[in-house]
Amino acid sequence: MRAWAQIKIRVPVELHAELKVAARAEGRSVNAEIVRRVQAKPQPQLPATPAPVPLQPVLLQPGQRVALQVDGHGVLAATVLGQTPADLRGPPRRETDEPRAKFCEPESQENWAG
């Protein structure tokens, strides 16, 4: 089964005249001549997809940093860089049984009246 798509192509008058002459000489329509010329053009080759490299799992310690080398197809390499400097880590998390608040409720609507 063939699928057809309807498209509109704007062709300069000079090119249309050339297409018309070539199409009549071969007994085709102008549209068929356009399709023949498009199909005759060499199609650009896409770059080959690199083979995936299996990554080994690494257990990271708290504060360790990882550099990932990625491309459009996924992760190519991962490198453990070491510890994050203490000044970038922030304060240590405190362990509590309290659930963390998801959002804050305003105490009164008057503050939001603006």
ZAVOVEX-387116 format. One record per residue (C-alpha): residue in three letters; z, y, x; residue number from 1. Coordinates in steps of 0.05 Angstrom, whole numbers, plus 5000, padded with zeros to 4 digits. Layout:
<site><residu>ALA</residu><pz>Z</pz><py>Y</py><px>X</px><num>NUM</num></site>
...
//
This chain:
<site><residu>MET</residu><pz>5000</pz><py>5000</py><px>5000</px><num>1</num></site>
<site><residu>ARG</residu><pz>4982</pz><py>5069</py><px>5027</px><num>2</num></site>
<site><residu>ALA</residu><pz>5027</pz><py>5129</py><px>5018</px><num>3</num></site>
<site><residu>TRP</residu><pz>4995</pz><py>5197</py><px>5013</px><num>4</num></site>
<site><residu>ALA</residu><pz>5026</pz><py>5265</py><px>5026</px><num>5</num></site>
<site><residu>GLN</residu><pz>4995</pz><py>5330</py><px>5002</px><num>6</num></site>
<site><residu>ILE</residu><pz>4995</pz><py>5385</py><px>5055</px><num>7</num></site>
<site><residu>LYS</residu><pz>4960</pz><py>5451</py><px>5060</px><num>8</num></site>
<site><residu>ILE</residu><pz>4927</pz><py>5471</py><px>5125</px><num>9</num></site>
<site><residu>ARG</residu><pz>4900</pz><py>5541</py><px>5140</px><num>10</num></site>
<site><residu>VAL</residu><pz>4837</pz><py>5536</py><px>5181</px><num>11</num></site>
<site><residu>PRO</residu><pz>4799</pz><py>5595</py><px>5211</px><num>12</num></site>
<site><residu>VAL</residu><pz>4731</pz><py>5606</py><px>5179</px><num>13</num></site>
<site><residu>GLU</residu><pz>4693</pz><py>5589</py><px>5243</px><num>14</num></site>
<site><residu>LEU</residu><pz>4730</pz><py>5522</py><px>5250</px><num>15</num></site>
<site><residu>HIS</residu><pz>4721</pz><py>5506</py><px>5177</px><num>16</num></site>
<site><residu>ALA</residu><pz>4646</pz><py>5516</py><px>5184</px><num>17</num></site>
<site><residu>GLU</residu><pz>4646</pz><py>5470</py><px>5245</px><num>18</num></site>
<site><residu>LEU</residu><pz>4687</pz><py>5418</py><px>5208</px><num>19</num></site>
<site><residu>LYS</residu><pz>4640</pz><py>5422</py><px>5148</px><num>20</num></site>
<site><residu>VAL</residu><pz>4578</pz><py>5410</py><px>5191</px><num>21</num></site>
<site><residu>ALA</residu><pz>4610</pz><py>5351</py><px>5227</px><num>22</num></site>
<site><residu>ALA</residu><pz>4636</pz><py>5321</py><px>5162</px><num>23</num></site>
<site><residu>ARG</residu><pz>4568</pz><py>5325</py><px>5128</px><num>24</num></site>
<site><residu>ALA</residu><pz>4533</pz><py>5294</py><px>5188</px><num>25</num></site>
<site><residu>GLU</residu><pz>4580</pz><py>5234</py><px>5183</px><num>26</num></site>
<site><residu>GLY</residu><pz>4581</pz><py>5231</py><px>5106</px><num>27</num></site>
<site><residu>ARG</residu><pz>4656</pz><py>5249</py><px>5102</px><num>28</num></site>
<site><residu>SER</residu><pz>4696</pz><py>5304</py><px>5069</px><num>29</num></site>
<site><residu>VAL</residu><pz>4724</pz><py>5363</py><px>5108</px><num>30</num></site>
<site><residu>ASN</residu><pz>4794</pz><py>5335</py><px>5096</px><num>31</num></site>
<site><residu>ALA</residu><pz>4773</pz><py>5267</py><px>5124</px><num>32</num></site>
<site><residu>GLU</residu><pz>4744</pz><py>5302</py><px>5186</px><num>33</num></site>
<site><residu>ILE</residu><pz>4810</pz><py>5339</py><px>5197</px><num>34</num></site>
<site><residu>VAL</residu><pz>4849</pz><py>5274</py><px>5191</px><num>35</num></site>
<site><residu>ARG</residu><pz>4800</pz><py>5240</py><px>5240</px><num>36</num></site>
<site><residu>ARG</residu><pz>4809</pz><py>5295</py><px>5291</px><num>37</num></site>
<site><residu>VAL</residu><pz>4885</pz><py>5296</py><px>5285</px><num>38</num></site>
<site><residu>GLN</residu><pz>4888</pz><py>5221</py><px>5294</px><num>39</num></site>
<site><residu>ALA</residu><pz>4841</pz><py>5224</py><px>5354</px><num>40</num></site>
<site><residu>LYS</residu><pz>4887</pz><py>5272</py><px>5391</px><num>41</num></site>
<site><residu>PRO</residu><pz>4933</pz><py>5238</py><px>5441</px><num>42</num></site>
<site><residu>GLN</residu><pz>5004</pz><py>5235</py><px>5413</px><num>43</num></site>
<site><residu>PRO</residu><pz>5060</pz><py>5261</py><px>5458</px><num>44</num></site>
<site><residu>GLN</residu><pz>5103</pz><py>5206</py><px>5489</px><num>45</num></site>
<site><residu>LEU</residu><pz>5178</pz><py>5210</py><px>5478</px><num>46</num></site>
<site><residu>PRO</residu><pz>5222</pz><py>5200</py><px>5539</px><num>47</num></site>
<site><residu>ALA</residu><pz>5250</pz><py>5129</py><px>5545</px><num>48</num></site>
<site><residu>THR</residu><pz>5320</pz><py>5119</py><px>5521</px><num>49</num></site>
<site><residu>PRO</residu><pz>5366</pz><py>5098</py><px>5578</px><num>50</num></site>
<site><residu>ALA</residu><pz>5399</pz><py>5031</py><px>5572</px><num>51</num></site>
<site><residu>PRO</residu><pz>5471</pz><py>5036</py><px>5549</px><num>52</num></site>
<site><residu>VAL</residu><pz>5522</pz><py>5026</py><px>5605</px><num>53</num></site>
<site><residu>PRO</residu><pz>5584</pz><py>4988</py><px>5582</px><num>54</num></site>
<site><residu>LEU</residu><pz>5646</pz><py>5030</py><px>5594</px><num>55</num></site>
<site><residu>GLN</residu><pz>5710</pz><py>4996</py><px>5615</px><num>56</num></site>
<site><residu>PRO</residu><pz>5772</pz><py>5013</py><px>5574</px><num>57</num></site>
<site><residu>VAL</residu><pz>5823</pz><py>5056</py><px>5610</px><num>58</num></site>
<site><residu>LEU</residu><pz>5894</pz><py>5067</py><px>5587</px><num>59</num></site>
<site><residu>LEU</residu><pz>5910</pz><py>5141</py><px>5594</px><num>60</num></site>
<site><residu>GLN</residu><pz>5979</pz><py>5168</py><px>5606</px><num>61</num></site>
<site><residu>PRO</residu><pz>6003</pz><py>5229</py><px>5568</px><num>62</num></site>
<site><residu>GLY</residu><pz>5974</pz><py>5292</py><px>5599</px><num>63</num></site>
<site><residu>GLN</residu><pz>5916</pz><py>5258</py><px>5635</px><num>64</num></site>
<site><residu>ARG</residu><pz>5847</pz><py>5290</py><px>5627</px><num>65</num></site>
<site><residu>VAL</residu><pz>5780</pz><py>5255</py><px>5621</px><num>66</num></site>
<site><residu>ALA</residu><pz>5710</pz><py>5283</py><px>5635</px><num>67</num></site>
<site><residu>LEU</residu><pz>5654</pz><py>5253</py><px>5594</px><num>68</num></site>
<site><residu>GLN</residu><pz>5581</pz><py>5255</py><px>5614</px><num>69</num></site>
<site><residu>VAL</residu><pz>5541</pz><py>5252</py><px>5550</px><num>70</num></site>
<site><residu>ASP</residu><pz>5469</pz><py>5260</py><px>5528</px><num>71</num></site>
<site><residu>GLY</residu><pz>5434</pz><py>5256</py><px>5460</px><num>72</num></site>
<site><residu>HIS</residu><pz>5446</pz><py>5181</py><px>5456</px><num>73</num></site>
<site><residu>GLY</residu><pz>5520</pz><py>5177</py><px>5471</px><num>74</num></site>
<site><residu>VAL</residu><pz>5570</pz><py>5173</py><px>5529</px><num>75</num></site>
<site><residu>LEU</residu><pz>5539</pz><py>5158</py><px>5597</px><num>76</num></site>
<site><residu>ALA</residu><pz>5602</pz><py>5159</py><px>5640</px><num>77</num></site>
<site><residu>ALA</residu><pz>5676</pz><py>5175</py><px>5636</px><num>78</num></site>
<site><residu>THR</residu><pz>5719</pz><py>5199</py><px>5694</px><num>79</num></site>
<site><residu>VAL</residu><pz>5794</pz><py>5205</py><px>5694</px><num>80</num></site>
<site><residu>LEU</residu><pz>5810</pz><py>5273</py><px>5725</px><num>81</num></site>
<site><residu>GLY</residu><pz>5885</pz><py>5268</py><px>5732</px><num>82</num></site>
<site><residu>GLN</residu><pz>5944</pz><py>5303</py><px>5701</px><num>83</num></site>
<site><residu>THR</residu><pz>5937</pz><py>5367</py><px>5661</px><num>84</num></site>
<site><residu>PRO</residu><pz>5975</pz><py>5423</py><px>5696</px><num>85</num></site>
<site><residu>ALA</residu><pz>6045</pz><py>5432</py><px>5665</px><num>86</num></site>
<site><residu>ASP</residu><pz>6031</pz><py>5503</py><px>5643</px><num>87</num></site>
<site><residu>LEU</residu><pz>5971</pz><py>5480</py><px>5600</px><num>88</num></site>
<site><residu>ARG</residu><pz>6008</pz><py>5422</py><px>5568</px><num>89</num></site>
<site><residu>GLY</residu><pz>6056</pz><py>5463</py><px>5526</px><num>90</num></site>
<site><residu>PRO</residu><pz>6127</pz><py>5443</py><px>5507</px><num>91</num></site>
<site><residu>PRO</residu><pz>6142</pz><py>5369</py><px>5498</px><num>92</num></site>
<site><residu>ARG</residu><pz>6140</pz><py>5343</py><px>5427</px><num>93</num></site>
<site><residu>ARG</residu><pz>6207</pz><py>5331</py><px>5396</px><num>94</num></site>
<site><residu>GLU</residu><pz>6214</pz><py>5267</py><px>5358</px><num>95</num></site>
<site><residu>THR</residu><pz>6245</pz><py>5276</py><px>5289</px><num>96</num></site>
<site><residu>ASP</residu><pz>6247</pz><py>5238</py><px>5224</px><num>97</num></site>
<site><residu>GLU</residu><pz>6224</pz><py>5299</py><px>5185</px><num>98</num></site>
<site><residu>PRO</residu><pz>6152</pz><py>5297</py><px>5161</px><num>99</num></site>
<site><residu>ARG</residu><pz>6109</pz><py>5353</py><px>5189</px><num>100</num></site>
<site><residu>ALA</residu><pz>6090</pz><py>5408</py><px>5140</px><num>101</num></site>
<site><residu>LYS</residu><pz>6016</pz><py>5408</py><px>5122</px><num>102</num></site>
<site><residu>PHE</residu><pz>6015</pz><py>5480</py><px>5097</px><num>103</num></site>
<site><residu>CYS</residu><pz>6063</pz><py>5537</py><px>5082</px><num>104</num></site>
<site><residu>GLU</residu><pz>6078</pz><py>5562</py><px>5012</px><num>105</num></site>
<site><residu>PRO</residu><pz>6086</pz><py>5638</py><px>5006</px><num>106</num></site>
<site><residu>GLU</residu><pz>6157</pz><py>5657</py><px>4986</px><num>107</num></site>
<site><residu>SER</residu><pz>6132</pz><py>5704</py><px>4931</px><num>108</num></site>
<site><residu>GLN</residu><pz>6067</pz><py>5727</py><px>4903</px><num>109</num></site>
<site><residu>GLU</residu><pz>6085</pz><py>5800</py><px>4916</px><num>110</num></site>
<site><residu>ASN</residu><pz>6069</pz><py>5791</py><px>4990</px><num>111</num></site>
<site><residu>TRP</residu><pz>5998</pz><py>5770</py><px>4972</px><num>112</num></site>
<site><residu>ALA</residu><pz>5983</pz><py>5825</py><px>4921</px><num>113</num></site>
<site><residu>GLY</residu><pz>5955</pz><py>5870</py><px>4976</px><num>114</num></site>
//
